[in-house]
């Protein structure tokens, strides 16, 4: 018996054990509410755009959300690194509620897009702060499990969200898809109060190597650049093309500061998972943004039936995320590379399947299994790169690097959904057929996924040289 020895409590073995129980419950509530909004709104937007005579601006409902996400993520990372994640979580919940009200009471497509922008800001604040909480409070061995639990938070929304949204849209009004969520969000916010009380900023504050207030200016430049590129695609003219060139410069300038050096080259360590997250999100959400519209336009599916593929992908996403969280692998690095590569293969196959399904005479039913396959791929890959990012980052840079991961996701998604919006707008004007527009987008996203297959090995940990 050692005199004076202090008792060190054993590390938690479950995300629901000891002090982690309340935090895990709060995170799952938060993610479930965000998931309900995402799944329900995607199913209702085609009907809302038609009723508001704004089908030409359909893409902006997605791009506006994602552009605001960029700003919210960077602000959240800045504040979390210096003062802790409590303030971004509170502000994010307030913005999320405000966005639901603005969108649900929209009388024009412009107001609907504005509501989505406010929602995007709130979501960006919430998601990055959540990653910081996970990195700080959960040991590395539990992080795959907490991400698997987060994915499971999408199961019920994926199953019920599109069905409820379709039913409300058909028999009541698409507005209730937004306004009907308000009571649940407010209840969820109340349940988050105990979690907020456990979060405290670091003593005396802490400074990340990336914690520079000018990063918010760079985030605004990225957001403006994305918006300028999409606007030019939908309304080409000599003036808009000049604005697009400026926007492209602003986009590159902003990303060079906000993303770690080496991200474009997929340098091993922190940069590679961030780059892979962008490739994955771009390919997946680029196709998903037009899946309900494809079924509605090509085959006349109802709002409920057109939204069901999103339920398939949400459920299979949870399965893929659960699968990656299983432990007991001798070579964890090789295991993660296999998961990432397999996920990209599945998404590429799914995008090709959707491209085939939108051809006249094939049948929209093919989209259901295809998009379920995409969900498995996303669950395997997106969760794996998130785990690797938290393994590679440092305590001081966790907020900034988590924001960069989300930024890569949001920027790539905004660009690809923006491309989708441009193609849909061209089809709405009669410049391009809907079949051609959907096919071009689907095959382009399959190409992006194939790039991910080829470069998946870069997510391995960086090699270090031993000192002589």
C-alpha positions in Angstrom: 0.0 0.0 0.0 1.4 3.3 -1.1 1.2 6.1 1.5 -0.2 9.3 0.2 -1.3 7.9 -3.1 -4.3 9.7 -4.6 -7.2 7.9 -6.1 -7.5 8.6 -9.8 -11.0 7.8 -11.1 -11.0 5.4 -14.1 -11.8 6.9 -17.5 -15.4 6.6 -18.6 -16.2 3.5 -20.6 -19.4 4.8 -22.2 -20.6 8.2 -23.5 -23.5 7.8 -21.0 -21.5 7.1 -17.9 -20.6 9.4 -15.1 -20.3 13.1 -16.0 -20.7 12.5 -19.7 -24.3 11.4 -19.4 -25.8 14.9 -19.3 -23.5 16.2 -22.0 -24.2 13.3 -24.3 -28.0 13.7 -23.8 -27.8 17.4 -24.6 -25.7 16.9 -27.7 -28.1 14.3 -29.0 -31.2 16.5 -28.4 -29.5 19.3 -30.3 -28.5 17.2 -33.2 -31.9 15.6 -33.4 -33.6 19.0 -33.7 -31.2 20.1 -36.5 -31.8 16.8 -38.3 -35.6 17.2 -38.2 -35.2 20.6 -39.7 -32.9 19.4 -42.5 -34.9 16.4 -43.4 -38.3 18.1 -43.3 -37.3 21.3 -45.1 -35.6 19.4 -48.0 -38.9 17.5 -48.7 -41.0 20.7 -48.5 -38.9 23.1 -50.5 -40.1 22.1 -54.0 -43.7 22.8 -53.1 -42.8 26.1 -51.3 -40.8 27.3 -54.3 -43.7 26.7 -56.6 -46.2 28.3 -54.4 -44.0 31.4 -53.9 -43.3 31.5 -57.7 -39.6 31.2 -57.0 -38.5 27.9 -58.6 -35.7 29.9 -60.3 -34.3 30.7 -56.9 -34.7 27.1 -55.6 -30.9 26.7 -55.2 -30.6 29.8 -53.0 -32.7 28.1 -50.3 -29.8 25.7 -49.9 -26.9 27.9 -50.8 -28.1 30.8 -48.6 -28.2 28.3 -45.7 -24.7 27.1 -46.4 -23.2 30.5 -47.0 -24.4 31.7 -43.6 -23.1 28.4 -42.2 -19.6 29.4 -43.2 -19.8 32.6 -41.1 -21.4 30.9 -38.2 -18.8 28.2 -38.1 -15.8 30.6 -38.1 -17.3 32.9 -35.5 -18.1 29.8 -33.3 -14.6 28.5 -33.6 -13.1 31.9 -32.7 -15.3 32.3 -29.6 -15.0 28.7 -28.5 -11.2 28.9 -28.6 -11.0 32.1 -26.5 -14.0 31.9 -24.2 -15.5 28.3 -24.5 -18.4 27.0 -26.4 -21.3 28.2 -24.2 -22.0 31.5 -26.0 -22.0 30.0 -29.5 -24.4 27.4 -28.3 -26.8 29.9 -26.9 -26.6 32.3 -29.8 -27.0 29.4 -32.3 -30.2 28.3 -30.7 -31.7 31.8 -30.8 -30.7 32.2 -34.4 -32.1 28.8 -35.3 -35.5 29.7 -33.8 -35.6 33.1 -35.5 -34.8 31.5 -38.9 -37.8 29.1 -38.5 -40.1 32.0 -37.8 -38.9 34.1 -40.8 -39.1 31.1 -43.2 -42.4 29.9 -41.9 -44.1 33.2 -42.4 -42.6 33.9 -45.9 -44.8 35.5 -48.5 -42.0 35.7 -51.1 -39.1 33.4 -52.1 -36.7 36.1 -51.0 -38.1 36.0 -47.4 -37.9 32.2 -47.4 -34.3 32.4 -48.4 -33.6 35.0 -45.8 -35.1 32.6 -43.1 -32.8 29.9 -44.4 -29.8 32.2 -44.1 -30.6 32.9 -40.4 -31.1 29.2 -39.8 -27.7 28.6 -41.5 -26.0 31.0 -39.2 -27.5 29.3 -36.1 -26.6 25.9 -37.4 -23.0 26.9 -38.0 -22.7 28.3 -34.5 -24.1 25.1 -33.0 -22.3 22.5 -34.9 -18.8 23.9 -34.4 -19.4 24.5 -30.7 -20.6 20.9 -30.4 -17.3 19.6 -32.0 -15.4 21.6 -29.5 -17.4 20.1 -26.6 -16.7 16.6 -28.0 -13.0 17.3 -28.3 -12.7 18.7 -24.8 -14.9 16.3 -22.8 -14.6 12.9 -24.5 -11.4 10.8 -24.5 -10.1 9.7 -27.9 -11.4 6.1 -27.4 -15.0 7.3 -27.0 -15.0 9.8 -29.9 -16.0 7.2 -32.6 -18.9 6.2 -30.3 -20.1 9.7 -29.7 -20.1 10.4 -33.5 -22.0 7.1 -34.0 -24.5 8.3 -31.4 -24.8 11.6 -33.2 -25.6 9.8 -36.5 -28.2 7.8 -34.6 -29.8 11.1 -33.8 -30.7 11.4 -37.5 -32.6 8.1 -37.6 -36.0 9.2 -36.3 -35.8 12.5 -38.2 -34.9 10.6 -41.3 -37.8 8.2 -41.0 -40.4 10.7 -39.9 -39.2 14.1 -41.1 -39.9 13.6 -44.9 -43.2 11.8 -44.2 -44.4 14.4 -41.8 -43.2 17.2 -44.0 -44.9 15.7 -47.1 -48.1 15.1 -45.2 -48.2 18.7 -43.9 -47.3 20.1 -47.3 -50.0 18.1 -49.1 -52.9 18.5 -46.6 -52.1 21.7 -44.6 -49.3 24.0 -45.7 -45.5 23.8 -46.2 -45.3 26.6 -43.6 -46.0 24.2 -40.8 -42.8 22.4 -41.7 -41.0 25.4 -40.3 -43.4 26.7 -37.7 -44.3 23.2 -36.3 -40.8 22.7 -35.2 -40.8 25.8 -32.9 -42.3 24.1 -29.8 -39.8 21.2 -30.1 -36.8 23.5 -30.5 -37.9 25.5 -27.5 -38.3 22.4 -25.4 -34.9 21.2 -26.6 -33.3 24.5 -25.7 -34.7 24.1 -22.2 -33.3 20.6 -21.9 -29.9 22.0 -22.9 -29.7 24.3 -19.9 -28.0 21.8 -17.6 -25.4 21.1 -20.3 -24.7 24.9 -20.7 -24.2 25.2 -16.9 -21.3 22.6 -17.1 -19.5 24.5 -19.8 -16.9 27.1 -18.7 -14.4 29.1 -20.7 -10.7 28.2 -20.1 -9.1 30.0 -17.1 -7.9 33.4 -18.3 -8.9 32.5 -21.9 -6.7 30.7 -24.4 -5.3 31.8 -27.7 -5.2 29.5 -30.7 -2.5 30.1 -33.3 -5.5 30.8 -35.6 -7.5 32.9 -33.3 -7.3 36.1 -35.3 -10.4 38.3 -35.4 -9.6 39.0 -39.1 -10.7 35.4 -39.8 -14.3 36.6 -39.6 -13.6 39.0 -42.4 -12.2 36.1 -44.4 -15.3 34.1 -43.7 -17.5 36.9 -45.0 -15.3 37.0 -48.1 -15.9 33.2 -48.7 -19.6 33.7 -48.2 -19.7 36.6 -50.6 -17.6 34.7 -53.2 -20.0 31.8 -53.2 -23.0 34.0 -53.5 -21.4 35.9 -56.4 -20.6 32.8 -58.3 -24.1 31.4 -57.9 -25.8 34.7 -58.9 -23.7 34.8 -62.0 -24.6 31.3 -62.9 -28.3 32.1 -62.7 -28.2 35.6 -64.2 -25.2 35.7 -66.6 -24.3 39.1 -67.9 -21.1 41.1 -68.5 -21.5 42.8 -65.1 -22.3 39.7 -63.2 -19.4 37.9 -64.8 -17.1 40.7 -63.6 -18.6 40.3 -60.1 -18.0 36.6 -60.3 -14.4 37.0 -61.0 -14.1 39.3 -57.9 -16.1 36.8 -55.9 -13.8 33.9 -57.0 -10.8 36.0 -55.8 -12.5 36.7 -52.5 -13.4 33.0 -52.1 -9.8 31.9 -52.6 -8.4 34.6 -50.4 -10.7 33.7 -47.6 -10.1 30.0 -47.8 -6.3 30.4 -47.8 -6.6 31.9 -44.3 -9.4 29.8 -42.9 -8.2 26.4 -43.9 -4.9 25.0 -42.6 -1.9 25.2 -44.9 -1.7 22.1 -47.1 -5.5 21.5 -47.3 -5.6 21.7 -51.1 -2.6 19.4 -51.4 -4.3 17.0 -48.9 -1.2 17.1 -46.6 -1.3 14.4 -44.0 -2.3 15.4 -40.5 -5.0 18.0 -39.9 -5.3 19.2 -43.5 -6.2 15.9 -45.2 -9.4 15.1 -43.2 -10.5 18.7 -43.8 -10.1 18.3 -47.5 -11.7 14.9 -47.6 -14.7 16.3 -45.7 -15.2 18.9 -48.4 -15.0 16.3 -51.2 -17.5 14.1 -49.5 -20.0 16.8 -48.6 -19.8 18.3 -52.0 -20.5 15.1 -53.8 -23.2 13.9 -51.4 -25.2 17.1 -50.9 -24.9 18.2 -54.5 -27.0 15.2 -55.5 -29.2 15.2 -52.5 -30.3 18.8 -53.0 -32.1 17.8 -56.2 -33.3 14.3 -55.3 -36.9 15.4 -54.2 -37.1 17.8 -57.2 -36.0 15.0 -59.6 -38.8 12.7 -58.5 -41.3 15.5 -58.4 -40.4 16.9 -61.9 -39.6 13.7 -63.7 -42.2 11.4 -62.4 -44.8 13.6 -60.6 -44.2 12.1 -57.2 -46.0 13.7 -54.3 -44.1 15.7 -51.7 -44.2 12.7 -49.3 -43.0 10.2 -51.9 -40.3 12.5 -53.2 -38.9 13.1 -49.7 -38.6 9.4 -48.8 -35.2 8.8 -50.4 -33.9 11.3 -47.8 -35.3 9.0 -45.1 -33.5 6.0 -46.7 -30.2 7.9 -46.7 -30.6 9.1 -43.1 -31.3 5.6 -41.8 -28.4 4.1 -43.7 -26.1 6.9 -42.7 -26.7 6.0 -39.1 -25.9 2.4 -39.9 -22.7 3.4 -41.6 -21.7 5.5 -38.7 -22.5 2.7 -36.2 -20.4 0.3 -38.3 -17.3 2.6 -38.2 -17.6 3.0 -34.4 -17.0 -0.7 -33.8 -13.6 -1.2 -32.0 -11.0 -4.0 -31.9 -9.0 -3.3 -35.1 -5.3 -4.1 -34.9 -4.3 -1.4 -37.4 -6.6 1.6 -36.8 -5.0 3.7 -39.5 -5.5 1.1 -42.2 -9.0 0.6 -41.0 -9.9 4.3 -41.3 -8.4 4.4 -44.8 -10.6 1.5 -45.9 -13.7 3.1 -44.4 -13.0 6.4 -46.1 -12.3 4.8 -49.5 -15.3 2.5 -49.3 -17.6 5.4 -48.4 -16.5 7.4 -51.5 -17.0 4.3 -53.7 -20.6 3.9 -52.4 -21.4 7.6 -53.0 -20.0 7.5 -56.5 -22.1 4.4 -57.3 -25.2 6.1 -55.8 -24.7 9.3 -57.9 -24.5 7.2 -61.0 -27.6 5.3 -60.0 -29.5 8.6 -59.5 -28.3 9.7 -63.0 -29.7 6.6 -64.5 -33.0 6.9 -62.6 -33.8 10.4 -63.9 -33.7 9.1 -67.5 -37.2 8.9 -69.0 -38.7 5.5 -68.8 -36.3 4.1 -66.2 -38.4 4.7 -63.1 -37.9 6.8 -60.0 -38.0 3.8 -57.7 -34.2 3.3 -58.4 -33.4 6.5 -56.5 -34.6 4.9 -53.2 -32.0 2.1 -53.0 -29.3 4.3 -54.7 -29.7 7.0 -52.1 -29.7 4.5 -49.3 -26.3 3.3 -50.5 -25.1 6.9 -50.5 -26.1 7.2 -46.8 -24.0 4.2 -45.9 -21.0 5.8 -47.7 -21.5 9.1 -45.9 -21.8 7.5 -42.5 -18.6 5.5 -43.0 -16.5 8.4 -44.4 -17.8 11.6 -42.8 -17.6 10.1 -39.3 -14.2 8.7 -39.9 -12.7 12.0 -41.1 -14.2 13.8 -38.1 -12.6 11.3 -35.7 -9.3 11.7 -37.4 -9.4 15.4 -37.2 -10.0 15.4 -33.5 -7.1 12.9 -33.1 -4.7 15.1 -35.0 -5.5 18.5 -33.7 -4.2 20.1 -30.5 -6.0 21.6 -27.5 -5.2 25.1 -28.5 -6.4 24.7 -32.1 -9.4 22.5 -31.6 -12.0 25.2 -32.1 -10.3 26.6 -35.2 -9.6 23.2 -36.8 -13.2 22.0 -36.0 -14.4 25.2 -37.7 -12.2 24.5 -40.7 -13.6 21.0 -41.0 -17.2 22.4 -41.0 -16.1 25.2 -43.3 -14.8 22.7 -45.9 -18.1 20.8 -45.6 -20.2 24.0 -46.0 -18.1 25.6 -48.7 -18.0 22.5 -50.9 -21.7 21.9 -50.3 -22.6 25.5 -51.1 -20.6 25.3 -54.4 -22.1 22.0 -55.5 -25.7 22.9 -54.5 -25.1 26.3 -56.2 -24.2 24.4 -59.4 -27.4 22.4 -58.9 -29.4 25.6 -58.5 -27.8 27.1 -61.7 -28.8 24.0 -63.6 -32.3 23.9 -62.2 -32.7 27.6 -63.0 -31.5 27.0 -66.6 -34.1 24.2 -66.9 -36.8 26.4 -65.5 -36.0 29.0 -68.1 -36.1 26.4 -70.9 -32.4 26.8 -71.7 -31.7 23.3 -70.7 -34.0 20.2 -70.2 -34.6 19.0 -66.7 -33.3 15.5 -67.6 -30.0 17.0 -68.9 -29.7 19.3 -65.9 -30.1 16.4 -63.4 -27.9 14.1 -65.4 -25.0 16.6 -65.7 -25.1 17.3 -61.9 -25.3 13.6 -60.9 -22.4 12.5 -63.1 -20.3 15.5 -62.0 -20.8 14.6 -58.3 -19.9 11.0 -59.1 -16.6 12.3 -60.5 -15.9 14.2 -57.3 -16.5 11.1 -55.3 -14.1 9.1 -57.5 -11.4 11.7 -56.7 -12.0 10.9 -53.0 -11.5 7.2 -53.8 -8.1 7.9 -55.3 -6.7 10.1 -52.5 -8.2 8.3 -49.5 -4.8 7.2 -48.4 -3.9 10.7 -47.4 -5.9 10.5 -44.2 -3.2 8.5 -42.6 -1.3 10.1 -39.8 1.8 12.1 -40.8 5.1 10.3 -40.6 7.6 11.7 -38.2 11.4 11.5 -38.5 13.3 10.2 -35.6 16.0 12.5 -34.3 19.5 11.1 -35.1 
